Amino acid sequence: MFEPTRTLRRAVAAALAGTGLAVALAVGPAAGTAGADVLDDLAQEFTTAAGAGQVSTLLNQSLKLRASGVKPTGAELTAVQDALKYRPNQTPMIAALKDMIAGQSHRLELAQAANNQGGYTVGINQYDPYSPGGITAGPGGINLGGGSWTIGDGRSPGQSVGPPG
């Protein structure tokens, strides 16, 4: 008599756990994507409005930066979502959008600077256009390898060193 109730309890617990998991999976991603799409939602709202104001312009700038690969951070998106609470006052929204664009622009500049750095050289086998290399002889002595080594002290043969005499 104890076996059927124990089995029934386990079956009910498993069914409830499965239902809870299904509900969590169905609701969980929808809540996460809603926060990520705050820019898209605002852009749809402000581009369908009658006049394009400062919020619309800032949204377009942020969307262009996002399209070029510079995504806003979670904190920046949260600031924009928090600014929605103060509607119809647009001042907090404008401030949040300006901060987001400043952050995105800064990260874009950092990425471009990292990509534009040239390679590093160590000074071996570098061409000197003023002394083309090889063995050259001139008033400074005999130069080997592009003027990096000088043989002699730069005087012509036959010059004396010291006091005249």
Backbone hydrogen bonds, N-H to C=O, Kabsch-Sander energy under -0.5 kcal/mol:
donor,donor_aa,acceptor,acceptor_aa,energy
5,T,1,M,-0.7
6,R,2,F,-1.9
7,T,3,E,-2.4
8,L,4,P,-2.3
9,R,5,T,-2.4
10,R,6,R,-2.1
11,A,7,T,-2.3
12,V,8,L,-2.4
13,A,9,R,-2.6
14,A,10,R,-2.5
15,A,11,A,-2.2
16,L,12,V,-2.5
17,A,13,A,-2.4
18,G,14,A,-2.4
19,T,15,A,-2.4
20,G,16,L,-2.7
21,L,17,A,-2.3
22,A,18,G,-2.3
23,V,19,T,-2.5
24,A,20,G,-2.4
25,L,21,L,-2.4
26,A,22,A,-2.0
27,V,23,V,-2.5
28,G,24,A,-2.8
31,A,27,V,-1.8
32,G,28,G,-1.7
33,T,29,P,-2.5
34,A,30,A,-1.4
35,G,31,A,-1.1
36,A,32,G,-1.2
37,D,33,T,-1.5
38,V,35,G,-0.9
41,D,37,D,-2.8
42,L,38,V,-2.3
43,A,39,L,-2.7
44,Q,40,D,-2.4
45,E,41,D,-2.0
46,F,42,L,-3.0
47,T,43,A,-2.2
48,T,44,Q,-1.0
53,G,51,G,-0.8
57,T,53,G,-2.0
58,L,54,Q,-2.5
59,L,55,V,-2.6
60,N,56,S,-2.3
61,Q,57,T,-2.0
62,S,58,L,-2.3
63,L,59,L,-2.6
64,K,60,N,-2.2
65,L,61,Q,-2.1
66,R,62,S,-2.4
67,A,63,L,-2.3
68,S,64,K,-1.5
69,G,66,R,-1.4
70,V,65,L,-2.4
71,K,69,G,-0.9
77,L,73,T,-2.2
78,T,74,G,-2.3
79,A,75,A,-2.2
80,V,76,E,-1.7
81,Q,77,L,-2.4
82,D,78,T,-2.7
83,A,79,A,-1.6
84,L,80,V,-0.8
84,L,81,Q,-0.7
85,K,82,D,-1.3
86,Y,83,A,-1.1
87,R,84,L,-1.2
89,N,86,Y,-1.7
94,I,90,Q,-2.8
95,A,91,T,-2.4
96,A,92,P,-2.4
97,L,93,M,-2.6
98,K,94,I,-2.5
99,D,95,A,-2.2
100,M,96,A,-2.1
101,I,97,L,-2.5
102,A,98,K,-2.4
103,G,99,D,-2.3
104,Q,100,M,-2.6
105,S,101,I,-2.8
106,H,102,A,-2.1
107,R,103,G,-2.3
108,L,104,Q,-2.2
109,E,105,S,-2.4
110,L,106,H,-2.2
111,A,107,R,-2.1
112,Q,108,L,-2.5
113,A,109,E,-2.5
114,A,110,L,-2.1
115,N,111,A,-1.7
116,N,112,Q,-1.6
131,S,128,D,-1.0
136,T,134,G,-0.6
136,T,143,N,-2.3
138,G,141,G,-2.0
141,G,138,G,-2.1
142,I,151,I,-1.5
143,N,136,T,-3.8
143,N,141,G,-0.5
144,L,149,W,-1.8
145,G,134,G,-1.2
146,G,134,G,-0.7
148,S,144,L,-0.7
149,W,144,L,-1.1
151,I,142,I,-2.7
152,G,150,T,-0.5
159,Q,156,S,-1.5
